[in-house]
Amino acid sequence: MMNRICCGLAAILLMQSCSNVKPLALYDKEDWPADGPLKGLGATSVYNEVISSEIWYTQNTSCIKVSGETGTASNGANNMRIQWDKPGGGCDWVGMGIGWAGWSGKDFSQIGNSAAIAFDIRSLTGPMKGLPWAIGFEDFNGAQAWTGFSPSMIDGKVITDQWTTVRVPLENFPFEARDVDVSAIKQVIMQFESSGTISMDNIRIEPFKSRGRMQATLQTIDNFSFDGVINLQDSALTLFEVEGGKLFVGSNSEYLMIGGVVHEDSPLVNTREGKDIWNGDAVEIAFSTRSGLNPKRSIFYADDRHLGIRMSSNPQVWDWTRSQTVNAEIKTTRVSDIIYSFECKIPWKELGTEPWMEGGDYALEIALDIADKESVRQTQSRWNSADKEGFHTSPSLWGRIIFKNTTR
């Protein structure tokens, strides 16, 4: 479970063996103007028009080719073309980096929650619902902070042969946890998995407004019709909308109740067991059971829970926090070729924790895992941390729920 995100990040440590990185013992730090929406960052253009000495990439043309294109740019006259094939090329690591602004130090210290790195992109090999990449920033001490890409970062949710924009908020990067000096950013690095061909242009740092922490109110549920089908109009449960589905959560003194309606191409495909059920159709929910905890904490407490519901004709609940199956009542219904519905009742006593209490202020994240017909997860959509992976390791990425003991 814990190894599932950014599967190639360990290989990042190998990148200097197959890449040319510009060596710098010292760096220059520019004095950028202190006013404006980016609060002192003047070097907002990361790439535009020219593939210069600021750009390096893996030096194996079987793995990656980077070239310029003229007359097709999203902005100006020229853009960059990237063709990569990690499986076919045989490289341990495939990627590129840009030490923009002449490899000077860039100061992100005041814009971590108000800016994003953005770029224009188009696919030359068919539509792409996501990018099989990781992206990171490195300081002059070699410390790096990495994150992945999700469909919600793409304008229109899909990359086609027409220019669209991808935005990755700077708040998604774990700078503090990785001890990155955000006042002296050296370069941005992109790691490529799988294969593909894209055009890229106008890489920049731009203002970005965070949507903030999501919040919902839950109420005691006594009348819960348990038949495997959620009635969207009459459901007494609280709605949590995610990409690809509508998920519902409710509770009373005996049960935690979860339901949903999901739209996908291959409903109820999950052949995995136990801790691996994330790699198929599944619903995951992580939550606290103690009220009023610090929302910025980055570690699990003993009474936190992270559960997964395997979505198949033989459903199962798995508890990753205790590494065990959980006895629960689950019903799944294949509504059509592209829709399924489910309901799940989990006794609180099976979770080994106290139920949510009236007036309690708790943290929660709920996620939808969608797989292909081979039971390999293709996407994960999340309620609170829509653009940021890692909720299964850090409660700081969970949203907020207030529990009211008002019967519905």
FIZA-723292 format. One record per residue: y negated, z negated, x negated of N, C-alpha, C in turn. Coordinates in steps of 0.001 Angstrom, whole numbers, padded with zeros to 6 digits, always signed. Atoms other than C-alpha are relative to their C-alpha. Last residue first. Layout:
BEGIN
YZXYZXYZX
...
***
This chain:
BEGIN
+000138-001304-000643-011666-010095+032408+001356+000425+000539
-001188-000726-000431-011909-013747+031530-000366+001330+000637
+000330-000386-001356-014951-014992+029641+001082+000931+000502
-001111+000405-000868-013919-016830+026468-000390+000194+001469
+000461+000789-001135-016317-014872+024281+001172-000310+000924
-001013+000198-001032-015346-013621+020832-000530-000940+001084
+000301+001277-000632-018044-012127+018601+000981-000171+001159
-000321+000158-001408-016826-009340+016330-000381-001415+000450
+000152+001330-000602-018320-008165+013047+000430+000020+001453
+001086+000208-000943-017375-005205+010873+000035-001411+000584
-000340+000179-001400-015136-005225+007829-001259-000159+000846
+000094-001283-000693-016033-003729+004456+000340-000103+001485
+001417-000357-000065-016782-007080+002803-000217+001310+000748
+000581+000316-001311-013208-007994+003740-001490+000307+000112
+001285+000712+000016-012079-006177+000557-000527-000250+001413
+000118+000923+001137-008539-005002-000292-001260-000858+000063
-001260+000744+000125-007378-003218+002872-000014-000942-001201
+000044+001182-000867-010993-002236+003593+001257-000848-000130
-000291+001263+000649-010895-000004+000500+000001-001225+000891
-001382+000436+000024-012435+003322+001425+000129-001406-000581
-000327+000768+001203-016077+003838+002320+001431-000513+000072
+000173-000823+001189-017505+006435+004661+000479-000676-001275
-000358-001396-000242-016353+005035+008003-000029+000849-001266
+000174-000610+001330-016413+001418+006820+000364+001480+000034
+001183+000497+000709-016986-000026+010285-000255+000745-001294
+001084+000375-000914-014649+001837+012642-001254-000405-000761
+000248+001433-000102-012345+003635+010187-001229-000281+000871
+001313+000207-000600-010736+007077+010135-000180-001477+000280
+000155+001335-000565-007845+007782+007757-001423-000125+000512
+001321+000608-000132-006794+011351+007042+000128-001450+000453
+001035-000951+000378-003825+013429+005874-001388-000614+000053
+001336+000243-000538-000985+010917+005907-001003+000997-000556
+000847+000281+001162+002375+012463+005123-001429-000151+000515
+000276+001427+000111+004894+012293+007969-000668-000347-001329
-000938+000511+000999+006138+015871+007495-000157-001500-000225
-001340+000015-000601+004475+016964+010746+001079-000469-000963
-000473-001323-000371+001102+015973+009303+001426-000116+000547
-000899-000683+000933-000264+012450+009374+000288+001423+000462
-000547-001211-000611-003184+010648+011013+000774+000779-001049
-000640-000861+000993-004044+007042+010110+000645+001176+000713
-000984-000939-000530-006504+005321+012475+000504+000891-001125
-000062-001337+000589-008428+002280+011306+001131+000803+000624
-001125-000696-000605-009611-001076+012617-000050+001456-000429
+000022-001449+000213-011833-003498+010747+001250+000582+000639
-001107-000874-000404-012598-007043+011809-000264+001430-000440
+000099-001329+000622-014745-010035+010855+001230+000810+000366
-001080-000425+000873-015174-013100+013057-000294+001375-000610
+000633-001128+000681-017907-015088+014800+000965+000442-001103
-000302-000262+001399-016272-017476+017272-000637+001281-000518
+001207+000100+000802-018005-018399+020505+000208+000300-001466
+001248-000283-000703-014700-019037+022247-001207-000237-000903
+000506+001049-000880-011803-019123+019768-001342+000405+000615
+001458+000038-000012-009747-016367+018138-000494-000979+001067
+000697-001113-000658-006098-017305+018011-001503-000126-000151
+000577+000380-001279-004735-019724+015366-000655+001218+000648
+001410+000417+000035-002606-018207+012646-000420-000479+001385
+000134+001199+000813+001077-017627+011845-001425-000487-000131
+000921-000286+001104+000988-014042+013084-000218-001217-000893
-000715-000849+000954+004073-014538+015240-000862+000342-001206
-000916+000857+000749+002325-017487+016933+000821+000793-001014
+000716+000640+001099-000512-015136+017859+000932-000876-000834
+000231+001433-000185+001945-013111+019911-000712-000604-001210
-000517+000770+001128+001391-009368+019349-000254-001479+000261
+000282+001426-000203+001006-007105+022365+000673-000776-001124
-000727+000930+000855+000774-003338+021647-000460-001428+000306
+000427+001365-000250-000246-000384+023792+000884-000939-000796
-000855+001138+000359-000053+003287+022920-000619-001301+000460
+000600+001256-000404-001299+006743+023873+000938-001131-000393
-000900+001100-000316-000559+010140+022382-000801-001242+000347
+000534+001309-000378-002380+013464+022476+001133-001012+000128
+001044+000389+000947-001850+016901+020898-000595-001382+000301
-000326-000458+001352+001381+018178+022402-001020-000451-001030
-000073-001456+000084+000736+016074+025497+000372+000375-001424
+000681-000505-001186+000758+012438+026666+000062+001522+000069
+000490-001329+000381+003337+011262+024154-000585+000655+001246
-000192-001068-000975+003586+007606+025129-000573+001297-000550
+000721-001229+000343+004003+004603+022830+000353+001077+001011
-000394-001179-000766+004959+001080+023915-000872+001174-000433
+000745-001237+000252+004901-001947+021643+000552+001106+000895
-000330-000980-001037+005902-005569+022218-000880+001222-000206
+001064-000390-000922+005717-007577+019018+000574+000930+001062
-000543-000211-001334+007825-009342+016407-001135+000265+000981
+000492+000954-000989+006088-008909+013065+000622+000348+001348
+000156-000544-001339+007617-007246+010015-000420-001110+000946
-001097+000176-000947+006981-008820+006643-000290+000732+001303
-001115-000889+000389+004890-008593+003486+001211-000188+000909
-001168+000854+000191+002673-011591+004379+001261+000790-000368
+000433+001237+000638-000733-009902+004009+001169-000954-000247
+000105-000165+001455+000798-006490+004639-000394-001303-000690
+001078+000867+000491+001972-007460+008139-000034+000113-001519
-000189+000525+001350+004036-004644+009671-001226-000809-000396
+001198+000643+000538+004331-003821+013366+000348-000607-001357
-000226+001223+000756+006978-001291+014438-001353-000557-000418
+001161+000658+000617+007249+001704+016732+000364-001337-000640
-000553+001295+000376+010481+003661+017297-001088-000809-000698
-000848+000382-001130+009318+006771+019173+000679-001340-000250
-001150-000899-000104+006569+006882+016568+000762-000390+001246
+000048-000793-001208+003258+005222+015728+001110+001047-000023
-000598-001320+000206+003862+002506+013160+000044+000729+001331
-000908-000340-001091+001444-000350+013850+000525+001409-000258
-000150-001413-000292-000150-001825+010739+000986+000184+001134
-001191-000463-000705-001462-005335+010215-000014+001510+000142
+000090-001464+000027-003905-006915+007768+001310+000531+000543
-001169-000832-000270-004385-010628+008445-000364+001481-000100
+000342-001377-000384-006753-013248+007095+001294+000759+000272
-000133-000193-001435-005376-016816+007113-000612+001314+000492
-001397+000128-000422-004680-016985+003377+000185+000245+001491
-000406+001393-000099-008120-015642+002485+001401-000060+000606
-000681+000491-001189-008615-012050+001349+000208-001506-000107
-001408+000346+000130-011167-011290-001374+000556-000487+001332
-000783-001163+000421-014489-009445-001444+001482-000298-000169
-001117+000392+000872-016717-011858+000440+000898+001200-000273
+000010-000757+001248-019871-010206+001805+001162-000375-000928
-000370-001407-000229-019381-011275+005432+000049+000833-001269
+000971-000868+000672-019322-014964+004378+000399+001471+000183
-000184-000208+001433-017083-016720+006906-001057+000949-000550
+001179+000265+000813-018436-017836+010270+000164+000162-001495
+001341-000422-000410-015223-018181+012251-001030-000290-001085
+000944+001101+000133-011764-018385+010750-001401+000515+000295
-000293+000910-001100-009167-015903+012000-000793-001295-000118
+000009+001415+000355-010338-012962+009908+000389-000816+001218
+000933+000904-000652-009352-009381+010633+000098-001406-000580
+000173+001133+000918-007584-006255+009460-001052-000916+000604
+001046+000933-000387-006229-003630+011854-000007-001169-000978
+000115+001191+000829-004242-000524+011024-001139-000869+000516
+001272+000690-000223-003073+002176+013428+000029-001260-000839
+000042+001459-000088-000343+004557+012325-001391-000451+000410
+000848+000389-001125+000787+008166+012096+000062-001514+000161
-000456-000705-001191+002286+008489+008626-000971-000329+001114
-000124-001411+000380+001715+007085+005148+000657+000807+001114
+001332-000612+000047+000422+003722+006400+000083+001500-000245
+000283-000658-001282+004030+002897+007324-001404+000588+000067
+000396-001406+000163+004821+002326+003644-000406+000665+001303
+001313-000104+000634+004848-001492+003714-000505+001425-000132
+000657+001145+000618+007727-001547+006190-001374+000299-000567
-000449+001350-000322+009417+001784+006848-000888-001029-000690
+000070+001005+001059+008160+005352+006970+000457-001369+000512
-001377+000319+000403+009331+008108+009332+000048-001109-001037
+000010+001005+001069+006004+008413+011160+001447-000408-000292
-000868-000355+001123+005163+011309+013465-000169-001061-001089
-001120+000943+000133+003812+010135+016820+001005+000420-001062
+000010+001401-000448+001555+013112+017567+001301-000750-000304
-001422+000379+000023+001462+016252+015396+000133-001464+000411
-000861-001181-000105-001865+018087+015950+001483-000346+000091
-000383-000568+001296-003984+015011+016684+001015+001112+000209
-000131-001459-000028-005829+013264+019515+000357+000480-001403
+000222-000707+001262-005305+009504+019858+000241+001492+000194
-000290-001389-000330-005616+007167+022839-000415+000827-001205
+000780-001149+000419-005489+003493+022034+000470+001313+000570
-000408-001233-000671-004226-000008+022476-000823+001166-000493
+000582-001197+000608-004296-003397+020756+000525+001213+000757
-000355-001247-000687-003664-006830+022231-000773+001168-000585
+000943-001002+000489-003579-010120+020317+000459+001327+000575
-000241-001317+000568-001599-012517+022453-001252+000634-000600
-001378-000299+000372-001236-016150+023498+000160+001287-000814
-000568+001096+000782-004702-017727+023770+001409+000280-000494
+000060+001242-000748-006257-014439+024810+000692-001070-000840
-000743+001185+000400-007140-011261+022975-000062-001055+001093
+000273+001142-000857-008473-007734+023219+000849-001176-000429
-000493+001294+000449-008712-004598+021084-000395-001057+001018
+000424+001122-000820-009083-000920+021967+000630-001284-000518
-000860+001152+000194-008920+002288+019937-000596-001200+000731
+000658+001167-000574-010398+005641+020932+000990-001148-000078
-000599+000847-001016-009282+008520+018746-000907-001095+000517
-001336-000384-000449-009789+011319+016273+000596-000879+001079
-000238-001439+000022-012746+009910+014323+001445+000281+000420
-000173-000538+001339-013094+006293+015348+000226+001497+000112
-000148-001448+000163-014343+004536+018467+000107+000371-001472
+000383-000258+001382-013658+000815+018958+000239+001496-000248
-000175-001305+000624-013552-000029+022675-000521+000005-001434
+001244-000474+000613-013140-003598+023919+000271+001271-000798
+000122+000212+001431-010175-004220+026236-001314+000574-000517
+000747+001238+000215-010489-004505+029994-000193-000292-001471
-000531+000914+001007-009485-000869+030359-000904-001217-000164
-000233+001332-000527-010632+000622+033663+000459-001005-001042
+001064+000463-000882-012264+003879+032600+000162-001479+000362
+001281+000083+000707-010156+004671+029540-001107-000562+000869
+000929-000599-000944-006867+003819+031256-001404-000172-000570
+001318+000618-000128-004570+003151+028312-000821+000773+001027
+001070-000958-000295-000935+004202+028737-001299-000768+000213
+000061-001036+001033+001989+002341+027148-001104+001009+000197
-000900-001106-000362+002805+000351+030314-000036+001137-001017
-000724-000407+001205+001297-003102+029738+001023+001076+000359
-001103-000827-000494-001393-003690+032356+000722+000621-001184
-000247-001121+000900-003532-006468+030857+001236+000740+000493
-000634-001068-000794-005070-008958+033261+000148+001253-000848
-001147+000556-000713-005741-012119+031269+000763+001074+000773
-000679-000955-000868-008045-010729+028576+001196-000686+000649
-001375+000368-000322-010522-013125+026961+000585+000969+001023
-000119+001031-000997-013646-011288+025828+001477-000287+000276
-001294+000052-000659-014541-009283+022736+000016-001151+000993
-000285+001249-000706-018059-008383+021598+001347+000119+000709
-000570-000125-001334-018632-005691+018981+000238-001385+000582
-000207+001254-000709-020657-005255+015797+000546+000279+001394
-000324-000168-001411-020892-002538+013156+000290-001358+000629
-001298+000532-000394-022574-003382+009852+000207+000150+001502
-000167+001445-000081-025450-001151+008864+001385-000394+000473
-000068+000383-001415-026062+002507+009694+000186-001506+000173
-001287+000562-000373-027255+003102+006149-000005-000390+001470
+000118+001227-000783-030309+005296+005803+001381-000453+000424
-001096+000117-000964-030131+007826+002984-000136-001331+000717
+000039+001193-000847-032878+009088+000689+001118+000017+001034
+000954-000094-001088-031754+011837-001709-000002-001288+000818
+000092+001336-000561-030055+012132-005089-001083+000054+001074
+001235+000776+000081-029246+015756-005800+000229-001430+000495
-000450+001390+000087-026621+018445-006288-001229-000868-000238
+001025+000964-000389-028244+021713-005173+000546-001427+000051
+001407-000210+000353-025256+024011-005294-000808-001238+000373
+000780+001234-000106-021489+024205-005106-001414+000255-000474
+001329-000176+000564-019163+027144-004465-000774-001283+000244
+001205+000262-000801-015539+026264-003917-001235+000505-000738
+001142-000715+000557-012055+027198-005062-001188-000212+000924
+000944-000628-000910-009000+025023-004502-001066+000765-000751
+000558-001262+000489-006254+022914-006010-000959+000565+001026
-000494-001161-000723-004694+019418-005750-000572+001284-000609
-001429-000010-000250-006843+016679-007323+000370+001287+000735
-000591-000926-000960-010303+017000-008848+001516-000180+000066
-001414-000188+000327-012291+014212-010512+000653+000831+001094
-000838-000389-001137-016087+014355-010353+001412+000281-000495
-001271-000646+000350-018287+012478-012816+000751+000330+001281
-000905-000029-001141-021953+011483-012497+001234+000795-000412
-000471-001262-000559-023793+010614-015685+000776-000245+001290
-000080-001096+000958-025641+008020-017777+000331+001333+000668
-001096-000908-000340-026790+005440-015252-000048+001211-000922
-000160-000977+001082-029022+002820-016882+001235+000870+000269
+001330-000350+000511-030467+000411-014315+000077+001064-001088
+000629-000996-000872-027180+000433-012408-001416+000345-000437
+001431+000244+000139-025390-001285-015288-000754+001068+000790
+000790-001163+000406-021815-001031-014038-001473-000380-000043
+000937+000413+001048-019815-004269-013938-000770+001182-000573
-000415-000672+001234-016962-002699-011966-000956-000259-001157
-001380+000384+000295-017334-005137-009046+000483+000605-001315
-000044+001401+000434-021111-004749-009146+001415-000399-000404
+000699+000202+001271-021084-000953-009071+000161-001432-000515
-000112+001425+000332-018433-000624-006356-000645-000337-001345
-000510+000161+001358-019700+002802-005143+000034-001485-000379
-001459-000127+000020-020003+003186-001382+000605-000269-001374
-000590+001295-000330-023559+001817-001397+001522+000055+000031
-000162+000779+001236-024594+005000-003223+000625-001359+000283
+000973+001079+000200-023958+006897+000006+000263-000763-001297
-000738+001212+000332-021874+010067-000433-001013-001110-000248
+000803+001142+000453-023391+013090+001301+000891-001205-000225
-000795+001223+000124-021754+016520+001701-000907-001089-000545
+000419+001075+000901-023813+019459+002933+000968-001170+000062
+000192+001255-000710-022754+022802+004412-000300-001080-001030
+000505+001179+000694-022918+026384+003191-000117-001189+000949
+001453+000102-000124-020749+028839+005090-000464-001303-000661
+000574-000955+000948-017203+029700+003995-001515+000074+000106
-000391-001379-000291-016036+026532+005734-000571+000918-001077
+000627-000911+000960-016103+022813+004877+000545+001398+000264
-000896-000970+000633-015283+020627+007892-000809+000901-000933
-001355+000535+000203-016728+017470+009497+000965+000968-000657
-000897-000819-000792-019868+019322+010738+001467-000351-000173
+000704-000492-001189-021930+017865+007914+000927+000933+000774
+000250-001438-000046-019340+016357+005578-000769+000345+001265
+001057-000288+000965-019433+012630+004797-000428+001467+000034
+001290+000364-000580-017494+011895+008001-001166+000238-000954
+000578-001079-000811-014564+013865+006591-001371-000320+000572
-000579+000013-001334-014010+011207+003891-000648+001109+000823
+000711-000756-001022-014564+011430+000133+000725-000161+001340
-000577-001252-000474-013500+008944-002520-000870+000662+001047
-000323+000013-001421-015168+006239-004584+000577+001364+000371
-000541-001187-000660-015596+005382-008246+000169-000223+001492
-000242+000394-001388-017631+002976-010399+000351+001258+000781
+000013-001022-001041-017525+003420-014178+000279-000611+001362
-000478+000545-001273-018308+001269-017213-000195+001044+001099
-001288-000567-000379-018677+003336-020408+000578-000572+001272
-001034+000837+000598-021441+001184-021888+001396+000505+000320
-000072-000287+001435-024016+003897-021235+000936-000933-000754
+001168+000447+000743-023343+003811-017472+000208+000253-001492
-000286+000714+001242-020875+005922-015539-001302-000440-000646
+001152+000078+000901-021026+007114-011928+000386-000851-001202
+000385+001256+000631-017987+008205-009944-001278+000129-000804
+001298-000147+000646-016597+010800-007576-000423-001362-000544
+000659+001300+000128-013015+011283-006425-001310+000241-000731
+000724+000381+001197-011735+014590-005144-000273-001499+000003
-000980+000780+000782-009299+016042-002633-000575-000400-001356
+000019-000401+001403-012263+017075-000413+000999-000867-000767
+000370+001055+000933-011875+016957+003341-000045+000559-001405
+000420+001153-000797-011324+019066+006407-000386-001191-000865
-000435+001253+000614-011249+022222+004263-000544-001156+000839
+000636+001248-000432-011480+025695+005838+000630-001229-000656
-000318+000443-001343-010210+028658+003792-000623-001345+000329
-001454-000099-000229-010069+029469+000095+000394-000533+001365
-000368-001398+000208-013708+030191-000848+001494+000221+000228
-001361-000252+000463-015001+026922+000550+000245+001492-000126
-000720-000900-000896-018706+026150+000771+001361+000298-000613
-001326-000484+000377-020742+023325-000710+000499+001003+001034
-000367-001085-000911-024233+021843-000785+001301+000625-000484
-000092-001350+000550-024616+018536-002587+000373+000967+001108
-000297-001064-000953-025597+014949-001890+000130+001319-000732
-000120-001223+000766-025695+011692-003840+000489+001073+000964
-001332-000608+000080-026935+009053-001454-000046+001109-001039
-000089-001357+000544-029888+006682-001218+001444+000465-000006
+000939-000885-000689-031100+003514+000537+000046+001439-000507
-000253-000004-001439-028606+000754-000182-000872+000989+000769
-001432+000063-000288-028289+001175-003961+000344+000047+001472
-000331-000975-001050-031900+002348-004255+001465-000054+000409
+000745+000258-001230-033619-000389-006258+000414+000892+001159
+000014+001420-000358-031242-000710-009211-000713-000291+001310
-000401+000107-001401-030397+002990-009361-000225-001419+000553
+000043+001349-000552-032304+003608-012615+000307+000011+001500
+000552-000055-001355-031327+006779-014470+000130-001372+000664
-000460+001039-000908-030846+006642-018231-000711+000087+001333
+000794+001229+000018-031452+009957-020011+000592-001020+000967
-000836+001141+000391-028725+012554-020536-000820-001293-000150
-000111+000033+001453-031325+015336-020360+000767-001188-000536
+001271+000471+000589-032260+014616-016747+000135-000195-001507
+001255-000650-000380-028654+015113-015655-001220-000712-000587
+000951+000981+000522-025605+013943-017532-001411+000492+000240
+001363-000507+000179-023239+015954-015330-000883-001154-000466
+001065+000983-000041-019486+015490-015367-001345+000649-000246
+001231-000390+000666-016402+017560-014660-001005-001133+000109
+001282+000353-000581-012826+017179-013568-001171+000484-000813
+000817-001206-000199-009131+017530-014176-001312-000421+000643
+001256+000266-000682-006938+014780-015623-000798+001292+000078
-000060+001360-000523-003323+014825-016724-001243-000346+000801
+000883+000979+000642-003491+018605-017049+000189-001381+000623
-000703+000931+000871-000495+020790-016145-000876-000998-000727
+000543-000052+001353-002427+023755-014814+000639-000956-000981
-000425-001188+000728-000351+024365-011707-000438+000031-001447
-001458-000097+000085-000587+020852-010280+000477+001170-000855
-000602+001062+000804-004279+020442-011253+001524+000110-000059
-001410+000065-000380-005502+023784-009980+000686-001032-000880
-000842+000968+000698-009257+024211-010060+001423+000022+000558
-001380-000291-000385-011829+026915-009292+000900-000955-000778
-001027+000831+000620-015467+025856-009367+001363+000379+000572
-001313-000284-000590-018400+028232-008705+001048-000818-000775
-001176+000233+000818-021938+026994-009417+001270+000336+000798
-000796+001176-000339-025114+028319-007815+001222-000063-000911
-001320+000165+000613-027931+030720-008607+000702-001256+000509
-000700-001253+000274-031022+032201-006897+001450-000185-000439
+000344-000752+001203-032795+029303-005194+000875+001235-000169
+001380+000314+000349-031132+026965-002698-000340+000702-001307
+000582+000641-001181-027896+027686-000858-001470-000297-000206
+000353+001422+000058-026988+030147-003580-000513-000519+001338
-000698+000654-001108-025213+033470-002958-000411-001457+000158
+000223-000673-001269-027302+035855-005045+000675-000641+001188
+001370-000418-000278-025983+034815-008429-000067+000702+001348
+000064-001090-000966-022849+032858-009227-001469+000288+000296
+001182-000168-000830-022257+030690-012295+000146+001164+000955
+000834-001160+000329-018938+029599-013735-001201+000045+000938
+001339+000233-000528-016584+026647-013909-000881+001149-000441
+000963-000990+000467-012873+027277-014359-001322-000270+000702
+001298-000110-000650-010349+024467-014046-000829+001086-000666
+000239+001108-000923-006709+023686-014801-001312+000142+000759
-001103-000014-000960-005463+026863-016473-000202-001066+001073
+000298-000941-001075-008897+027186-018044+001156+000181+000968
-001266-000711-000179-008298+024049-020080-000178+000906+001207
-000050-001219+000809-011440+022414-021445+001395+000620+000010
-001290-000074+000678-011981+019903-018633+000144+001338-000710
-001167-000052-000876-015663+019922-017721+001262+000143-000838
-001250-000163+000743-019106+019290-019191+001154+000029+001009
-001237-000098-000780-022595+019746-017719+001193+000187-000921
-000175+001261-000724-025843+018556-019342+001340-000051+000731
-000736+000924+000863-025506+021425-021816+000132-001386+000619
+000605+000291+001299-026624+023720-018991+000902-000908-000826
-001083+000773+000600-025052+025408-015980-000394-000240-001457
-000489-000308+001347-028373+026489-014432+001150-000910-000399
+000233-001279+000669-029661+026913-010841+000795+000230-001294
+000611-001069-000777-029786+023325-009555-000236+001179-000929
-000302-001378+000419-027834+020287-010684-000726+000950+000936
-001130+000148+000911-028673+016576-010633+000456+001358-000523
-000780-001240+000069-032149+016870-009095+001079-000129-001066
-000779-000157-001225-033451+013380-008214+000853+001262+000002
-000998-001025+000317-034634+012401-011668+000925+000206+001189
+000628-001318+000002-037770+010566-010504+000992+001114-000208
-000889-001020+000558-036119+007338-009453-000675+001358+000093
+000003-000022+001456-038813+004688-009037+000937+000993-000629
+000393+001218+000702-038356+003663-005459+000172+000038-001513
-001076+000319+000931-036421+006566-003942-000410-001029-001039
-001192+000514-000685-038664+006708-000855+001141-000376-000936
-000851-001021-000589-041867+007024-002918+001279-000586+000559
+000139-000164-001435-043596+004642-005310+000933+001097+000506
-000584+001107-000756-042538+003352-008728-000086+000193+001506
+000982+000634-000888-043090+006603-010632+000657-001022+000918
+000247-000784-001204-040381+007210-013254-001034-000710+000877
+000826+000832-000861-040542+005750-016737-000382+000818+001230
+001294-000507-000432-037657+007576-018393-000738-001038+000840
+000199+000353-001395-034886+005789-020213-001405+000396+000406
+001389+000106-000383-033726+007359-023454-000073-000338+001482
+000481-000839-001078-030225+006681-024622-001488-000228+000204
+001174+000596-000613-028416+005439-027667-000444+000905+001140
-000009+001395+000421-024963+006117-029086-001154-000756+000637
+001340+000565+000132-024512+009332-027158+000118-001459-000415
+000078+001363+000526-021476+011586-027325-001447-000451-000140
+001080+000087+000963-021451+014622-024984-000116-001427-000510
+001073+000840-000500-018089+014695-023309-001053-000125-001081
+001053+000161+000986-015658+017549-023944-001136-000795+000616
+001342-000390-000393-012564+017192-021864-000962-000201-001162
-000043-001410-000382-008789+017009-022286-001380+000510+000371
-000997-000726+000776-008349+013764-024212+000038+001473+000350
+000590-000473+001236-011659+012390-022903+000998+000781-000849
+000773-001229-000122-010243+012319-019424-000568+000495-001323
-000494-001013+000931-007389+009949-020065-000960+001174-000162
+000081+000530+001361-009016+006865-018576+000433+001022-001033
+001371-000151+000485-009586+008858-015430-000128-000463-001433
+000066-001082+000977-005826+009106-015035-001396+000218-000536
-000499+000499+001283-005752+005710-013387-000109+001059-001078
+001041+000720+000733-008024+007080-010691+000488-000538-001331
+000131-000433+001385-005554+009741-009660-000958-000811-000825
-001236+000084+000757-004221+008170-006511-000161+000417-001444
+000427-000602+001274-007671+007530-005124+001147-000002-000997
+001317-000637+000013-006359+005196-002450-000331+000514-001388
+000082-001244-000736-002632+004514-001927-001324+000736-000131
+000173-001105+000936-001904+002077-004665-000373+001296+000693
+001219+000157+000781-002478-001067-002620-000242+001160-000949
+001205+000000-000815+000000+000000+000000-001251+000000-000846
***
